[in-house]
Amino acid sequence: MISSAVRRLSVRVSSAASAPNAARSPFAHTVIVGDKHRLLADEPIALGGSDSGPSPYDLLLASLGACTGMTLRMYAERKALPLLGVDVTLTHAKVYADDCAGCADKPKKIDRISRTITLHGPELSAEQRKRLLQIADMCPVHRTLEASAKVVTQLAPN
C-alpha cells in the first residue's frame, strides 16, 4: 500500500512525430506531465537534434533550479524572512573523479552540477543568508540527485 504522503506523478514521454520541428530532429520528444503540461525536449544541433526544446540535461538542471527556488521561498515565508526573490544558475559537466586523477586504469568521470544562488533581499542578515544556503541543499530534487535514485525499467505490454 502506498502512503498518502507519497506523491505519484505521471509523466509520459513519446516521440514527437506530430510536434513542430520533429521532422528535422530524430531526437525530439513530447513530454506530458499530468493532464495539464506539455513541452518539447530535443538535443542541440551539435548533437544531431534541431534544438527545438531543452535537452534532457537542461530539464534536469531546470528541475533542480526550480526546486531550489521553491524550497527557499517556502522556508522564507514560514520564517517571515525578508527574501524578495531567488535566482539559481546551474551548469553540468562530466569531470574526472578526484580520487581517480592519477589512476593507472582508465580515469572515471562523474557528473558535477554547479549551482550558484543569488538571494534578493537587502534586509537579509548574514546569518539568514547562511541558513538559506543550508536549506537549499534540503530541496527534494537535490536530495534525490545526491541519493543516487534507483530507476526500475520494464517494457510495457504490446
C-alpha positions as CSV (number, residue, x, y, z in Angstrom):
1,M,0.0,0.0,0.0
2,I,1.3,3.5,-0.9
3,S,1.4,6.0,1.9
4,S,-0.8,9.1,1.3
5,A,2.4,11.2,1.9
6,V,3.9,9.7,-1.3
7,R,3.4,11.9,-4.4
8,R,2.6,9.9,-7.5
9,L,3.5,11.9,-10.6
10,S,2.5,10.9,-14.1
11,V,4.9,11.8,-16.8
12,R,4.7,10.5,-20.4
13,V,7.4,11.0,-22.9
14,S,6.9,10.0,-26.6
15,S,8.5,10.5,-30.0
16,A,7.4,13.9,-31.2
17,A,6.4,12.8,-34.7
18,S,3.4,15.2,-34.7
19,A,5.3,18.1,-33.0
20,P,6.6,21.1,-34.8
21,N,10.3,20.7,-36.0
22,A,10.0,16.9,-35.4
23,A,10.8,16.1,-39.0
24,R,14.1,17.9,-38.6
25,S,15.1,16.1,-35.3
26,P,15.2,12.4,-34.7
27,F,15.6,13.1,-31.0
28,A,12.6,15.4,-30.4
29,H,10.1,14.1,-27.8
30,T,6.9,15.5,-26.4
31,V,6.8,15.5,-22.6
32,I,3.4,15.4,-21.0
33,V,3.2,16.0,-17.2
34,G,-0.1,15.1,-15.6
35,D,-3.1,16.3,-17.5
36,K,-2.1,20.0,-18.0
37,H,1.5,20.5,-19.1
38,R,3.2,19.8,-22.4
39,L,6.7,20.6,-23.6
40,L,9.1,19.5,-26.3
41,A,12.5,18.1,-25.4
42,D,15.3,17.8,-28.0
43,E,19.0,17.7,-28.4
44,P,21.1,20.6,-29.5
45,I,22.2,20.9,-33.2
46,A,25.7,19.9,-32.3
47,L,24.4,16.5,-31.2
48,G,22.2,15.9,-34.2
49,G,19.0,17.5,-32.9
50,S,17.2,20.6,-34.0
51,D,17.4,22.4,-30.6
52,S,13.6,22.7,-30.7
53,G,13.4,22.3,-26.9
54,P,15.6,21.8,-23.8
55,S,17.8,18.8,-23.7
56,P,17.3,16.1,-21.0
57,Y,20.2,17.6,-19.0
58,D,18.7,21.1,-19.4
59,L,15.4,19.7,-18.0
60,L,17.3,18.1,-15.1
61,L,19.0,21.4,-14.2
62,A,15.7,23.2,-14.6
63,S,14.2,20.8,-12.1
64,L,16.9,21.4,-9.6
65,G,16.9,25.1,-10.1
66,A,13.1,25.4,-9.7
67,C,13.0,23.1,-6.7
68,T,15.8,25.1,-5.0
69,G,14.0,28.4,-5.6
70,M,10.6,27.0,-4.4
71,T,12.2,25.4,-1.3
72,L,13.9,28.7,-0.3
73,R,10.7,30.7,-0.9
74,M,8.6,28.3,1.3
75,Y,11.2,28.4,4.1
76,A,11.5,32.2,3.9
77,E,7.7,32.6,4.1
78,R,7.4,30.2,7.1
79,K,10.2,32.0,8.9
80,A,9.0,35.5,7.8
81,L,12.4,36.3,6.2
82,P,12.7,39.3,4.0
83,L,13.6,37.3,0.9
84,L,12.3,39.1,-2.2
85,G,13.5,36.6,-4.8
86,V,15.9,33.9,-5.8
87,D,17.9,33.3,-8.9
88,V,19.6,29.9,-9.4
89,T,22.2,29.4,-12.1
90,L,23.3,25.8,-12.8
91,T,25.9,24.1,-15.0
92,H,26.5,20.4,-15.6
93,A,29.8,18.8,-16.6
94,K,31.4,15.4,-16.7
95,V,34.7,15.7,-14.7
96,Y,37.3,13.2,-13.5
97,A,36.7,11.9,-10.0
98,D,39.3,13.4,-7.7
99,D,40.3,10.0,-6.4
100,C,41.0,8.8,-9.9
101,A,43.0,11.7,-11.2
102,G,46.3,9.7,-11.1
103,C,44.8,6.2,-11.7
104,A,46.7,3.9,-14.0
105,D,43.4,2.5,-15.2
106,K,41.0,4.4,-17.3
107,P,40.1,7.5,-15.2
108,K,36.5,7.6,-14.0
109,K,34.3,10.6,-14.8
110,I,31.4,11.7,-12.6
111,D,28.6,14.2,-13.1
112,R,29.2,17.6,-11.4
113,I,26.4,20.1,-11.1
114,S,27.4,23.5,-10.0
115,R,24.7,25.7,-8.5
116,T,25.0,29.4,-7.8
117,I,22.2,31.0,-5.8
118,T,21.5,34.7,-5.7
119,L,19.3,35.8,-2.8
120,H,17.5,39.1,-3.4
121,G,16.6,40.9,-0.2
122,P,18.8,43.7,1.1
123,E,17.3,43.2,4.6
124,L,18.6,39.6,4.8
125,S,21.2,39.2,7.6
126,A,24.4,37.3,7.0
127,E,23.0,34.6,9.4
128,Q,19.8,34.3,7.4
129,R,21.7,34.1,4.1
130,K,23.8,31.3,5.6
131,R,20.8,29.4,6.7
132,L,19.1,29.8,3.3
133,L,22.2,28.3,1.7
134,Q,21.8,25.3,4.1
135,I,18.1,25.0,3.3
136,A,18.9,24.9,-0.5
137,D,20.6,21.6,0.0
138,M,17.4,20.2,1.5
139,C,15.3,20.7,-1.6
140,P,13.8,17.3,-2.6
141,V,15.4,17.2,-6.1
142,H,18.8,17.9,-4.6
143,R,18.3,15.1,-2.1
144,T,17.2,12.7,-4.8
145,L,20.2,13.5,-7.0
146,E,22.6,13.1,-4.2
147,A,21.0,9.8,-3.0
148,S,21.6,8.1,-6.4
149,A,18.0,7.1,-7.0
150,K,17.3,3.6,-8.3
151,V,15.5,3.6,-11.7
152,V,13.4,0.5,-12.3
153,T,12.7,-0.1,-16.0
154,Q,10.2,-2.5,-17.6
155,L,8.7,-3.0,-21.1
156,A,5.0,-2.1,-21.5
157,P,2.9,-4.9,-22.8
158,N,2.2,-4.9,-26.6
